[in-house]
Amino acid sequence: MQKHPHLLQTRRFLPMFLTQFFGALNDNIYKQALLLVITYGWISQQNMAVSTLNNLAGLLFILPYFIFSATAGQLADKYERARLIRGIKLLEIVIMLLGSAGFLLGNLGLLFIALFLMGTHSTFFGPIKYAILPEILKPNELVSGNALFQSGTSLAILFGMILGGSVISASQGNMFWISFTVVGIACLGYFSSRFIYKQNVAAPHIKVDWNFFRTSWQTLKYAKSLPIIFCVLLGNSWYWFYGATYLTQIPQLTQQNLHASENVVSLLLTLFSVGIGVGSMLCRKWGGASVSIKMVPFGAVGLTVFALYLAASLMFVPEPSGTLLGVHDMFTRGWVYYHVMLAVTFLGISGGFYIVPLYTLMQAYSPRSHRARVVAANNILNAIFMVSSAIFSIFILSILQIDIKILFVITAVLSAIFTLWLLFKIKPMLKNTPGCLED
């Protein structure tokens, strides 16, 4: 049986891993930089509340997944995927040039347009990257490959949040450096995509339907005809609702609840990302190479328990002293800050336990000829849940003006209810259905 390091030494896996890594890295650098320039006032907010703008940014990034995912899935099944990836990565460079113009001109409208286009770029890349794994990996490598993908994504989030926050903090309003960073990383992503092996075309004779809404409905209808797949997709999508609800609020939580600086935002997101990476690798180590759901309950319990732990910890944060706290203060100002950091870290670990088995199940139980379209259905549902998360958060925080701690508690309780339903629904199906469905 191959070990994890062997995959990263292979030409069939490494270029795809790096291309995915650089794409996720750039997404997070750009999003983090945008959230910070909004939250800390580096760009005019046009008289809108910070929480509204932050959640609007999250909504704009996710909206393309809802609109374009089904068409993206058709294209990924119809055409050669390595060539598609290279075209998508060239578009990323153009989008980052537009975003750079927004930073340099201090134009929030341009920044939001580029954010929407980055979401569109990721929408078309998503079905390819997950559909390609079962093609380039052996069956006994699929869990390992997904664990590495999730760990790599977590590292990309980690480095992206750190780099985005550090560049914004260090530049003190000079937007040249963040512009240079996002364009440079887009170029690295294109360079790595040049080394991806040419892939077999899964379904060359399908006709692409450019009616986005009709195609989306048909894609979801097909996924719903596969009961196990549809339950797995709902489980995946709940995770993205949950994650979006928490991660989008981190900048505001840091400023208003912890009374801390931009660098503390990066620290908390770093801890969360490291946690996901650790959880993903432990999931492979403890759960084994076989495709199963046995680690999901552990992740689900953690997503509820540690969310409540985080909300409780925030209740004991002392009143602000007048100046924003830095990273050093998080480790020297008392145990309450350690509790916050531990809660965020264990939330990430729980997320790794939860999501890796579900993505592996999605790939293992999808028909080969429709695998990219199944991933597209997953992305559509993810988008619906994440847009719902943004609307839900805006409603709780901006309209009802309820504290972030209460938002976290409500989300934790909903997570427990949803996951119990999912496990009771899916376990009997898995016992009676073999994996790797035929066309």
N, C-alpha and C positions, 0 to 999 in steps of 0.2 A: 504494500500500500504506500502511495506517495505521501510524503509529509509536506507541510505548508511551504517550506523554503524552496522545494523543488519546483513548485508552480511558478514562483517568482523568477526562476532561472530559465524558464522556457520561453521561446519566441512566440508560442501560440497564446500565452497568457499575459506576459509582462507588458507588451505595448498596449493591450486593451486596458490593463490595470492602470497604467500611467495616464492614458488618455482620460479615463474616468476620474482619476485622481486630480489631474490638472483642471478638469471641468468643474468638479465639486469645489476645489480650492478657489477658483475664480468666482464662482457663484457666491461663496461665503465672504470672500474679501469685499466684493462689491456690495453685497447686502449689508454687511457689518458696517462698512464705511458710510453707506447711506443712512442707516439707522442712527449712527453716532453723530453725523453732521446735522441730522434733524433734532435728536434728543438734546445735544449740547449747543445748539444754536449757531453752527458754522454757516448754515444757509437759511435764508428767510423762510419762515414757516407759514407765511401768508395767513396769519391769524387763525390757524387751526390748532387744535389740541395735539400735543405730542403723541398721546396714546392713539388718537384717531389716525394720524399720519403713519405711525409705525404699523398699525394693523392694516391700513390701506396699502402700504408697501407689501406686506405679506400677501394680501389679496391679489394685487397686480401680478406678483410673481407666479402665483398659482393658477390664475384664471386661464392662461393658455393651455394648461393640462386638461382643463374641462373642454375647451373648444377644439383643440387640434389633436388630441391623443389618438383618437380612432383612425384618422387619416395617417398619422405617423406610424401606427401599427401596420396599416395596409402597405405603406411604402417599404417598411422594414421587412415584410414578408415577400414583397414583389421584386425588389431590387437587391443587388449585391451590397452587403452591409458595410464592408470596409470602405468602399467608395462613398457611400452615403455619409459615413462618419467623417471622412476628410472634407466633404462639402460643408457639413454642419460646423466643423471646427473653423473653417475659413469664415463662415458667417459670424462666429463668435468674435473674431478679430474686428470685424466691421462694427458689431454691436458695442464692443468695448471702446472703440474710437468715438462712437456717439455718446456713450456714458462719460468718457473723458471730457468731451465738450461740455456736458452738463456740469461736471465738477468745476472745470476751469471758468465757466461763465457764471457759476452760482445759480443755475437755472434748475429749479426743482421739477419743472415739467419735463425737460429733457432727461433728467435722471430717472423719472418714473417711466418714461417711454422706453429707455434702455433696459430698465428692470423688467418691464413686460416682455421685451424682445429676448432678454436672457431666459425668462421663463419659457418662451416659445422655443428657443434653442434647446433647452433641457428637455422639453416635451418631445421633440423629434429624436433626441439622443436616447431617451429612456427605454423605449421598446427594443432598440437595437442592443443596448448593453446587457439587458437581462435575457433577451432571446439568444444572444450569441454564446453565453456561458455553457449551456448544454451541448453546443456544437463544438466548442474548443476543449471541453473537459471530458474526462472519462466519468462514468456513473459514480464510481467511488471517490471522485474528486469534487463532486458537485457541492457537498456541504463545506468542504475546505475552501473552494473557490468563492462561495457566497460569504463565508466568514472573512476571507481576505478582502473581498469587495467592501463588506460593511466596515471592517477595521480600517481599510484605506480611506473610505468615505469619512469615517470618524476623524482620522488624522488630517484629512483635507479640511474638515470643518474646524478642527483644532487650530491648524496652522493658518487657515483663512481668517478665523476670528482674531487670532493673535496679530497676524500681519496687518489686517485691515484696521484693527484698533490701534496698533502701534504706529502705523504710518500716519493715521489721522492725528493721533496725539502728538507725535514728534514734529509733524509739519506745521502745527499751530496755524491752520488756515491756508497754507500753501498747498493747493490741490494738484500741483504738477506731479508730486511723487505718487499719489494714489492712482493717478491717470497712467503714469509710466508702469506701475505695478500690474494693473489689470490687463493692459495691452500686452505686456511682456509675457504674462502667464498664458494668455490666449495663444500667443505664438508657440509657446512650449507644447501646448495641447495639440496644435496642428502638427508640429514636428513629430511627436510620439505616434500620432495616428498614421503617419506614413509607413510605419513598420508593422501594421496589423495585416495578418495574412488575408488573402482573398477568401471569401466565404462562399459556400454553396447557397444558391437561391432557394428559399423554402417553397414559395408558391408563385412562380413567374407568370402564371396565366390569369391571376386575379385582376379584376378591373378596379382601379382606384376610384372611389366615389368622393368627389370634392365637396359634396354637400356635408359640411362638418357635423351638423346637428343630426341629420338622418344617419350618417355613419356612426356617430357616437351611440345613438339609440340601438342600432343593429349590433354594434360591438358589445354593449352591455347585455343585450338580449341573448347573444351567443354565450357570453360568460355565465349568465344565469341558468342556461341549459345544462351547465356542468356543476352540479350541486356542491361538490367538494371545492372546486375552484372558486365558486362565488363566495362561499363562507370564508375561505382563505383571503380573498380580496377584501372582504369586509373587515377582517382582522387586521390586515395591512393598513387599511384606510383609517381605522380607528387609531392606530399608532401615530399616524401623521396628524390627525386631529389633535391628539394629546400632545405630541411634540411641538406642533405649531403654537398651541395655546401657551405652552411654557416658554419656549425659546423667544417668541416675539416679545414677551413681556420682560425679558431679562434686562435690557437697557433701562427701562422705566423702573423696574424693581431695584436695580442698583442705585439709581439716582435718588429715588423717593423713599425707599424703605431702608436701604443700607447707608444712604447718604455718602455714596462713594463715587470715584472717578471712572473715566472711560476704561482705564487699565483693569479695574475690577470687573467690568463687563467681560473683558477678554479672559480674565482668570476663571470666572464662573462657567463661561462657555467652553473653556479649555477643559475644566474638570468634567463637564457633561460629556464632551467628545471623547476624552480619555476613557471615561466610564463605558461608553458604547463600544469602543475598541476592545477593552478588557472583557466586557460581557460577551462580545461576539466570539472572541477566541476561547473563552472559558466554555461557551456553549458548544463549540466544536470539541473541546477536550473532554468535557463531562458528558455531553450528549452522544458522542460517537459519530461515525461517518454515515450511519444509516439515516434515511429520510424519515423523520418522526416529529411529533408535536410535543414530546414529553418535557421539553424545557420551557414551553410557553407558559404553563401555570406559574412557574417560579418567577418569570418575568412579570406576569400580570399582578401577582401579589406585591412585588417590589414597586411597580408603578403606582399602586394605591398607597401602600404603607409609607414609602419615602416621600411621596407628595404631601401627605399629612404631616410628616416629620418636618418638611421644609416650611409649611405654613405655620406650624407650631413654633419653629425656631425664629421666624421673623417677628413673632409677637414679643420677643424678649430683646430685640435690638434697641440699644439706648437712643435717646434723642440726639439730634445732630449737634456737633460742637462748634459749628460755624464754617469749617472748611471741609471739603470733600475728602474722604478717606482714600488712601492708596492701597496698593497690594500689600505693602509691608504692614499696614495697620490691620489687615485682615488676620494676620498671624500674631499680633501683639496686643490687640485691644480687648481680649476676653474670649471665653469659650463659646459664646453665642455665635461668633463668626465661624468657628470650626464646625459647629452644628449645621450651619447653612451650607458650608462647602461640602461636608460629608453627605448631606441630603442630596445635593445636586449630583455628586459623583455616583451615588448609589442609584439615583434615577437613571443615569446613563447606563450603568451595568445592567439594570433590569430591562432597559430597552434593548440591549444586545441579546439577552436571553429570549426576549419576546419576538424580535423581528427576523432573526436569521432563520429559524425553523420555518416560519411562514413563507419567506421568499423562496426557500428551497422546495417547499411543498408546491408552491405555485409553478415552478419550473418543472418539477418531476411529474406532475399530474396534468400538464398542458399538452395537447396534441401538437406534434412538431410543426405541422403545416399552418397552425394558428397560434403558435407560441407568442410571436410578437404582438398579435392582436389581443391575446390574453393579457400581456403586459400593458397594452394600451388601455384595456378595460380597467386594469388595476390603477393606472394613472388617472383615468377619468374619475373613478371613485375616490382616489386620494385627493384629487382637486376639489370634488364636491365636499368632502369632509374638511379639507383645509380652508376652503372659502367659508364653510359653516363655522369653522373655528374663529376666523377673523371677525365674522358678523357676531358670533356669540361673545367674543371678547370685547368688541366695541359696545355691544348692548350692556354687558355687565359693568364695564369700567367707565364708559363715557355717558351712557344714557341713564342707567340706574346709579352710577357713581359709587359702586361697591368696591371695597378694597381688594387689591390683588390677592391677598391671603385667602379671601372667601372664594375668589375665582378658582384658585388652586384646589381648595377643598371640594368644591362642586365637581371639578373635573376628575378628581381622584375617586369620588363616589361613583360618578358615571362610568369610569373605567372599570371598576369592580363589577358593576351590573352588566356592562357589555361583555366583558371577557367571560363571565360565568355563562351567559347565554351562548357565546361562541363555542366554548369547550363542550357544553352539553349537546350542541348541535353537530359538531364536526367529528367528535370521537367515534360514534357509531358508524359514520360513513367511511372513515379511514380503515376500520376493521374489515369492511366488506368490499373494498375496492382496491385493486392492485395499482401501483404507481406506474409512471411513464405511459400514459394513455396513447393508444394508437390513433392515427388520423381518422 
